[in-house]
Amino acid sequence: MKSKFNTIFGIAFFACVNVAFSQKISIPQKQDVVRSKNDLKYSSPQWRKDNYIVNRDSAFANPYYAIQKLRGGNRRFVEGRSIYPRQDAALIKKLADGQSPFALIVGCSDSRVSAEILFDQGFGDLFVTRTAGQVMTDASYGTIEYADLMLKTKLIVVLGHTNCGAVKAAVEHPENLPGHISQLIHSIKRAADTASVMKGNVLDNAIRLNVINQVEELRNLDPVLKKNYNDGKILIVGAVYDLQNGKVTYLDETLKNLPKSSYSQRKIEGL
């Protein structure tokens, strides 16, 4: 009886060890298989074309390529096909040693306008500064100059959005605003006043004008941005995000008459 018990116990013990051992080696093997499939997918020319992929290194080196990368990411987002790039643990650990964002976004603090999500980008891709109505102060200027000088980021996008509460307040001129809110609203007043005598929707026009004014503000900001922009070393443009459909539209007024530069403007999306 004792011998039979020992035999059964031995078989059961061996089976448990075997299962544990097989599970131990199967997990990393499975991960390797998944990683291998993803690598093949990401390197596939057809997949890159279908998902509007722009090489990150190219986007960092050339602001016109960076715009293409942002356009492609936003297009995926609008189509409900975000790929959520650069969000793995290995990359996060690597980024602890430094960053090289390919674009700087000057955006609004509105909780519905998260740049990394709407442009479908990941960790280390975007350098973002946000205030209500994307109004800029000395701290904002310093942040932007830091990205230009120290991080070598060559694309700056001023990103407004539809139905912006700060711009709406500037249009409606509410009285007795508390604290520093009145100072913030005053910074948008020029756009609101101009929009009030224009044809079309006053708020929509004010939002666009506010972005255009802010783009010009940065293009003329001495001593760093003005020189680098006029020398064609960096690109500063404006866009508006639509809260209803998720689409980012770049403003033509900020894409015309740009300074001459040595950067290529050929289409590389999907290559």
Phi, psi and chi 1 to 4 in degrees:
 res  aa     phi    psi   chi1   chi2   chi3   chi4
   1 MET       -  -44.5 -176.8   69.9  179.1      -
   2 LYS   -64.8  -38.9 -175.5  175.9 -178.7 -179.1
   3 SER   -64.5  -40.7  175.6      -      -      -
   4 LYS   -64.3  -40.8 -176.7  176.1 -179.7 -179.0
   5 PHE   -62.6  -43.6  174.6   80.7      -      -
   6 ASN   -62.9  -38.3  -71.7  -21.0      -      -
   7 THR   -63.7  -46.9  -59.2      -      -      -
   8 ILE   -63.5  -43.7  -65.2  173.7      -      -
   9 PHE   -61.6  -40.5  178.1   80.2      -      -
  10 GLY   -64.5  -42.1      -      -      -      -
  11 ILE   -64.0  -43.7  -66.4  172.6      -      -
  12 ALA   -63.8  -42.9      -      -      -      -
  13 PHE   -62.8  -44.4  177.2   79.9      -      -
  14 PHE   -62.2  -40.4  177.4   79.6      -      -
  15 ALA   -63.5  -42.1      -      -      -      -
  16 CYS   -64.8  -43.9  -70.3      -      -      -
  17 VAL   -62.1  -41.5  170.2      -      -      -
  18 ASN   -63.6  -42.5 -173.0   51.7      -      -
  19 VAL   -64.0  -46.3  169.9      -      -      -
  20 ALA   -61.1  -42.7      -      -      -      -
  21 PHE   -65.4  -42.3 -179.6   75.1      -      -
  22 SER   -66.4  -36.1   63.5      -      -      -
  23 GLN   -68.3  -37.9  -72.4  178.9  -21.9      -
  24 LYS   -62.3  -39.0 -176.9  178.2 -179.7 -179.7
  25 ILE   -90.1  -18.5   64.1  171.4      -      -
  26 SER   -78.1  -29.4   65.9      -      -      -
  27 ILE   -63.7  -54.3  -68.0  174.9      -      -
  28 PRO   -63.4  -33.5   16.8  -28.5      -      -
  29 GLN   -62.0  -42.0  -75.6  179.3  -16.5      -
  30 LYS   -64.0  -42.3 -176.3  176.7 -179.6 -179.4
  31 GLN   -62.4  -39.7  -70.7  175.9  -22.2      -
  32 ASP   -63.2  -38.5  -71.8  -18.8      -      -
  33 VAL   -64.7  -44.9  170.1      -      -      -
  34 VAL   -62.0  -44.7  171.9      -      -      -
  35 ARG   -61.7  -41.0 -172.0  180.0  -61.5  113.6
  36 SER   -63.8  -42.0  177.1      -      -      -
  37 LYS   -64.6  -41.7  -72.5 -178.6  178.0  179.2
  38 ASN   -64.3  -41.8  -75.5  -21.2      -      -
  39 ASP   -60.1  -41.6  -70.9  -16.6      -      -
  40 LEU   -64.8  -41.0  -71.4  173.2      -      -
  41 LYS   -64.6  -47.2  179.3  179.6   70.9  172.7
  42 TYR   -66.1  -28.4  -64.0  151.4      -      -
  43 SER   -89.1   -4.6   62.8      -      -      -
  44 SER   -72.2  123.3  163.0      -      -      -
  45 PRO   -55.9  -39.3  -26.0   36.2      -      -
  46 GLN   -68.1  -41.1 -171.9   58.5   52.1      -
  47 TRP   -64.4  -42.6 -175.7   87.7      -      -
  48 ARG   -62.2  -39.3  -68.4  176.4   64.3   83.1
  49 LYS   -68.1  -45.3 -178.7  178.7  179.7 -179.5
  50 ASP   -64.5  -25.7  -68.1  -17.2      -      -
  51 ASN  -110.8   13.5  -71.0  -83.0      -      -
  52 TYR    56.9   43.2  -31.7  115.6      -      -
  53 ILE   -78.3  136.4  -58.1  -60.3      -      -
  54 VAL  -124.1  129.3  170.4      -      -      -
  55 ASN   -55.5  133.5 -178.5  -86.9      -      -
  56 ARG   -66.2  -40.5 -168.2 -171.1 -179.0  -75.6
  57 ASP   -62.1  -37.7  -69.4  -19.4      -      -
  58 SER   -66.1  -39.9  -62.2      -      -      -
  59 ALA   -66.0  -35.5      -      -      -      -
  60 PHE   -70.2  -34.8  177.8   73.4      -      -
  61 ALA   -82.1  -22.9      -      -      -      -
  62 ASN  -137.2  117.0 -176.0  -33.8      -      -
  63 PRO   -64.9  -26.6   23.3  -34.3      -      -
  64 TYR   -71.5  -35.3  -68.6   94.8      -      -
  65 TYR   -69.5  -33.2  -65.8  165.8      -      -
  66 ALA   -63.2  -39.1      -      -      -      -
  67 ILE   -62.3  -42.1  -70.9 -178.6      -      -
  68 GLN   -61.7  -38.0  -67.9 -179.1   42.9      -
  69 LYS   -66.4  -40.9 -172.2  170.1 -177.9   63.3
  70 LEU   -66.1  -41.3  -68.8 -179.8      -      -
  71 ARG   -60.4  -45.2  -73.7 -176.7 -171.6  -86.6
  72 GLY   -63.4  -42.1      -      -      -      -
  73 GLY   -63.8  -42.0      -      -      -      -
  74 ASN   -67.5  -34.0 -179.1 -116.7      -      -
  75 ARG   -64.6  -42.2 -170.8  172.1  175.1 -177.0
  76 ARG   -60.9  -42.9  -68.2 -167.1  -59.8  -89.3
  77 PHE   -60.9  -46.1  172.9   71.6      -      -
  78 VAL   -63.8  -37.3  170.4      -      -      -
  79 GLU   -81.6   -1.1  -65.3  173.9   -2.8      -
  80 GLY    71.8   30.5      -      -      -      -
  81 ARG  -126.4   37.2  -62.1 -167.2  -62.7  111.5
  82 SER   -58.7  142.2  -64.3      -      -      -
  83 ILE  -105.3   -5.3   61.2  173.9      -      -
  84 TYR    48.4   62.4  -50.0  104.0      -      -
  85 PRO   -74.4  161.5   32.5  -37.2      -      -
  86 ARG    50.5   53.8  -67.2  169.5   55.8   82.9
  87 GLN  -130.6   18.8  -61.8 -179.2   23.3      -
  88 ASP   -87.5  158.9   57.5  -77.2      -      -
  89 ALA   -61.8  -37.1      -      -      -      -
  90 ALA   -63.7  -41.5      -      -      -      -
  91 LEU   -68.1  -43.0  174.2   71.1      -      -
  92 ILE   -57.4  -42.2  -66.5  172.6      -      -
  93 LYS   -64.9  -41.1 -177.1  177.0 -179.7  179.9
  94 LYS   -65.0  -37.6 -178.3  178.7  179.0 -179.0
  95 LEU   -68.5  -13.5  -74.8  171.6      -      -
  96 ALA   -62.1  -21.7      -      -      -      -
  97 ASP   -85.7  -11.8  -63.7  -31.4      -      -
  98 GLY   157.7  170.0      -      -      -      -
  99 GLN  -136.2  155.2   60.6  173.5  -39.5      -
 100 SER  -147.5   68.9   54.2      -      -      -
 101 PRO   -62.0  138.6   23.3  -33.2      -      -
 102 PHE   -87.3   -9.7   71.4   83.9      -      -
 103 ALA  -150.5  149.1      -      -      -      -
 104 LEU  -111.9  128.9 -175.7  150.9      -      -
 105 ILE  -110.7  120.8  -51.4  -63.1      -      -
 106 VAL   -97.7  101.7 -179.0      -      -      -
 107 GLY  -123.5  178.3      -      -      -      -
 108 CYS   -88.1  151.2 -180.0      -      -      -
 109 SER   -73.4   -5.9  -63.3      -      -      -
 110 ASP   -48.7  130.3 -166.6  -63.6      -      -
 111 SER   -65.8  -14.2   62.3      -      -      -
 112 ARG   -90.9    1.4  -60.0  164.3  -68.2 -178.7
 113 VAL  -122.9   73.5 -170.3      -      -      -
 114 SER   -96.1  112.2  178.1      -      -      -
 115 ALA   -59.5  -45.6      -      -      -      -
 116 GLU   -60.5  -34.1  -73.0   84.0   -1.7      -
 117 ILE   -77.7  -49.4  -65.0  175.6      -      -
 118 LEU   -72.1  -20.0   63.0   92.6      -      -
 119 PHE  -100.5    1.6  -75.1  117.6      -      -
 120 ASP    49.7   56.9 -168.4   27.1      -      -
 121 GLN  -119.7  171.7  -58.8  -57.6  -40.0      -
 122 GLY  -120.8 -162.8      -      -      -      -
 123 PHE   -62.6  136.2  -74.6   98.5      -      -
 124 GLY    80.0    2.4      -      -      -      -
 125 ASP   -90.0  -40.0  -74.0  -24.7      -      -
 126 LEU  -122.4  135.5  -55.4  178.6      -      -
 127 PHE  -101.4  118.7 -161.8   73.4      -      -
 128 VAL  -123.3  132.0 -177.5      -      -      -
 129 THR  -123.1  132.1  176.1      -      -      -
 130 ARG  -133.8  132.7  -61.6  172.4   68.7  176.6
 131 THR  -142.5  162.5   58.6      -      -      -
 132 ALA   -58.6  129.3      -      -      -      -
 133 GLY    66.1   16.9      -      -      -      -
 134 GLN    43.6   35.6   60.2  -83.0   -7.9      -
 135 VAL   -70.4  135.5  169.9      -      -      -
 136 MET  -108.2  145.8  -71.2  170.5  -80.0      -
 137 THR  -129.1 -173.5   62.1      -      -      -
 138 ASP   -58.1  -38.4  -73.0  -15.2      -      -
 139 ALA   -63.5  -39.4      -      -      -      -
 140 SER   -64.9  -44.7  -58.0      -      -      -
 141 TYR   -58.4  -45.4  -61.2  148.0      -      -
 142 GLY   -62.7  -38.5      -      -      -      -
 143 THR   -62.6  -44.3  -60.5      -      -      -
 144 ILE   -68.1  -42.4  -62.0  166.7      -      -
 145 GLU   -63.9  -36.3  -70.3  172.6  -19.7      -
 146 TYR   -61.1  -44.0  173.0   81.2      -      -
 147 ALA   -62.3  -39.8      -      -      -      -
 148 ASP   -68.0  -53.6  174.6   18.0      -      -
 149 LEU   -77.5  -43.6  -66.3  174.8      -      -
 150 MET   -95.2  -37.1  -54.7  -57.1  -66.4      -
 151 LEU   -95.9  -11.1  -57.1  180.0      -      -
 152 LYS    64.6   28.9  -52.5  -56.9  179.8 -175.5
 153 THR   -75.7  128.1  -54.5      -      -      -
 154 LYS  -105.6   -9.8  -61.1  174.1  179.4   63.0
 155 LEU  -116.4  128.2  173.9   64.9      -      -
 156 ILE  -120.0  124.5  -60.6  172.0      -      -
 157 VAL  -118.6  118.6  179.2      -      -      -
 158 VAL   -85.4  117.3  177.6      -      -      -
 159 LEU  -114.5  105.3 -178.1   64.9      -      -
 160 GLY   -91.1 -178.0      -      -      -      -
 161 HIS  -152.5  157.6   67.1   91.1      -      -
 162 THR   -65.1  153.5   57.9      -      -      -
 163 ASN    53.9   40.9 -159.7   30.4      -      -
 164 CYS   -71.6  124.6  178.4      -      -      -
 165 GLY   -64.9  -37.1      -      -      -      -
 166 ALA   -66.8  -43.3      -      -      -      -
 167 VAL   -67.8  -38.4  178.3      -      -      -
 168 LYS   -60.5  -40.1 -174.3  176.2 -178.2 -179.1
 169 ALA   -64.2  -38.9      -      -      -      -
 170 ALA   -66.3  -33.5      -      -      -      -
 171 VAL   -72.3  -39.8  168.6      -      -      -
 172 GLU   -86.1  -11.9  -64.5  177.8  -12.3      -
 173 HIS    51.4   56.6  -61.0  -69.8      -      -
 174 PRO   -66.5  149.8   25.5  -34.4      -      -
 175 GLU   -96.6  157.8  -63.5 -178.6   -2.8      -
 176 ASN    55.3   48.2  -59.1  -40.8      -      -
 177 LEU   -69.7  135.9  -69.6  170.0      -      -
 178 PRO   -78.1  157.5   29.4  -36.0      -      -
 179 GLY    55.8 -137.7      -      -      -      -
 180 HIS   -91.8    6.1  -66.9   82.6      -      -
 181 ILE   -62.9  -36.9  -62.7  177.4      -      -
 182 SER   -62.0  -36.0   59.2      -      -      -
 183 GLN   -66.8  -39.7 -176.6  177.5  -12.3      -
 184 LEU   -63.7  -47.5 -175.3  150.0      -      -
 185 ILE   -63.8  -35.8  -60.1  -54.5      -      -
 186 HIS   -60.6  -30.8 -179.8   74.7      -      -
 187 SER   -68.1  -19.4  -60.5      -      -      -
 188 ILE  -100.7   -4.4  -51.3  173.3      -      -
 189 LYS   -58.9  -38.0 -170.8  174.8 -175.9  -61.7
 190 ARG   -61.1  -43.4 -179.2  161.5   68.7   98.1
 191 ALA   -66.0  -39.8      -      -      -      -
 192 ALA   -65.8  -42.0      -      -      -      -
 193 ASP   -64.9  -42.2  -70.7  -14.8      -      -
 194 THR   -66.0  -41.5  -57.0      -      -      -
 195 ALA   -65.3  -27.4      -      -      -      -
 196 SER   -66.7  -19.5   66.4      -      -      -
 197 VAL  -111.6   10.6  -64.3      -      -      -
 198 MET   -96.2  158.9  -67.0  174.0   60.5      -
 199 LYS   -76.1  151.1  -67.2 -178.3  179.5  179.5
 200 GLY    99.0 -171.5      -      -      -      -
 201 ASN   -70.1  123.2 -176.3  -79.9      -      -
 202 VAL   -62.1  -45.5  175.7      -      -      -
 203 LEU   -65.3  -46.0  178.4   56.9      -      -
 204 ASP   -60.6  -43.1  -70.6  -15.8      -      -
 205 ASN   -65.4  -39.3  -72.7  -24.0      -      -
 206 ALA   -65.8  -38.2      -      -      -      -
 207 ILE   -62.7  -45.3  -71.4  168.5      -      -
 208 ARG   -64.9  -46.3  -71.0  174.3   58.9   90.2
 209 LEU   -63.5  -35.9  -73.4  172.1      -      -
 210 ASN   -62.6  -42.5 -173.0   47.3      -      -
 211 VAL   -64.4  -46.1  170.2      -      -      -
 212 ILE   -60.2  -44.1  -66.5  169.9      -      -
 213 ASN   -61.0  -39.7  -69.6  -15.5      -      -
 214 GLN   -71.2  -33.8  -69.6  163.9  -20.7      -
 215 VAL   -62.4  -46.5  167.0      -      -      -
 216 GLU   -64.3  -35.4  -70.8  -58.3  -43.2      -
 217 GLU   -58.6  -44.7 -180.0 -179.6  -14.4      -
 218 LEU   -73.3  -36.6  -68.9  179.6      -      -
 219 ARG   -64.9  -24.1  -72.5  176.3  176.8  177.4
 220 ASN  -107.2   14.0  -70.1  -69.3      -      -
 221 LEU   -83.9  111.6 -174.2   64.7      -      -
 222 ASP   -82.6  154.9  -77.1  -37.8      -      -
 223 PRO   -98.1   -8.3   34.9  -35.2      -      -
 224 VAL   -91.5  -59.7  176.9      -      -      -
 225 LEU   -66.6  -42.0  -62.7 -174.5      -      -
 226 LYS   -57.4  -47.6 -178.3  177.5 -179.3  178.8
 227 LYS   -65.1  -47.4 -176.5  179.3 -172.3  -53.5
 228 ASN   -67.9  -33.4  -73.6  -15.9      -      -
 229 TYR   -69.6  -48.7  172.8   75.8      -      -
 230 ASN   -64.7  -28.6  -71.4  -27.2      -      -
 231 ASP   -80.8   -2.8  -71.3  -12.9      -      -
 232 GLY    76.4   17.7      -      -      -      -
 233 LYS   -85.1  -28.4  -65.3  179.5  179.4  179.1
 234 ILE  -130.0  163.9   63.6  173.4      -      -
 235 LEU  -125.3  130.9 -172.7   59.5      -      -
 236 ILE  -123.7  116.7  -53.6  173.8      -      -
 237 VAL  -133.5  171.4  -59.9      -      -      -
 238 GLY  -126.0  153.3      -      -      -      -
 239 ALA  -152.3  162.8      -      -      -      -
 240 VAL  -129.3  131.0  173.3      -      -      -
 241 TYR   -94.9  130.1  172.7   69.0      -      -
 242 ASP   -91.3  115.6 -167.2  -39.6      -      -
 243 LEU   -64.5  -25.0  -67.3  177.2      -      -
 244 GLN   -76.2  -43.3  -69.6  -71.6  -24.3      -
 245 ASN  -118.2   -3.2   57.8   31.7      -      -
 246 GLY    81.2    4.4      -      -      -      -
 247 LYS   -88.0  139.3 -176.1  177.7 -179.6 -179.9
 248 VAL  -100.6  124.0  173.0      -      -      -
 249 THR  -112.9  122.3  -59.2      -      -      -
 250 TYR   -79.8  139.2  -68.7   84.4      -      -
 251 LEU   -83.7  123.0  -57.2 -176.4      -      -
 252 ASP   -56.5  -35.7  -69.9  -22.2      -      -
 253 GLU   -59.6  -25.4  -64.6   90.8  -24.4      -
 254 THR   -97.5   -0.4   68.3      -      -      -
 255 LEU  -107.5   -3.2  -62.2  174.6      -      -
 256 LYS   -98.3  155.0  -63.5  176.8  179.7  177.6
 257 ASN    52.3   44.4  -56.8  -44.2      -      -
 258 LEU   -77.6  150.1  -62.0  173.0      -      -
 259 PRO   -60.5  151.6  -21.7   33.3      -      -
 260 LYS   -65.8  143.3  -68.2 -178.0  179.8  179.8
 261 SER  -147.5  167.6   75.3      -      -      -
 262 SER   -90.4   -0.3   60.3      -      -      -
 263 TYR   -74.8  137.9  -63.6  119.1      -      -
 264 SER   -70.6  145.8  169.4      -      -      -
 265 GLN  -117.7   17.7  -62.4 -175.8   37.5      -
 266 ARG   -69.2  157.3   73.2 -174.5 -178.0   96.0
 267 LYS   -80.8  121.6  -57.3  -65.0 -177.0 -177.7
 268 ILE  -119.3    4.0   67.7  166.9      -      -
 269 GLU   -59.2  126.9 -174.6 -180.0  -82.9      -
 270 GLY    89.7   -5.7      -      -      -      -
 271 LEU   -79.7      -  -62.2 -178.8      -      -
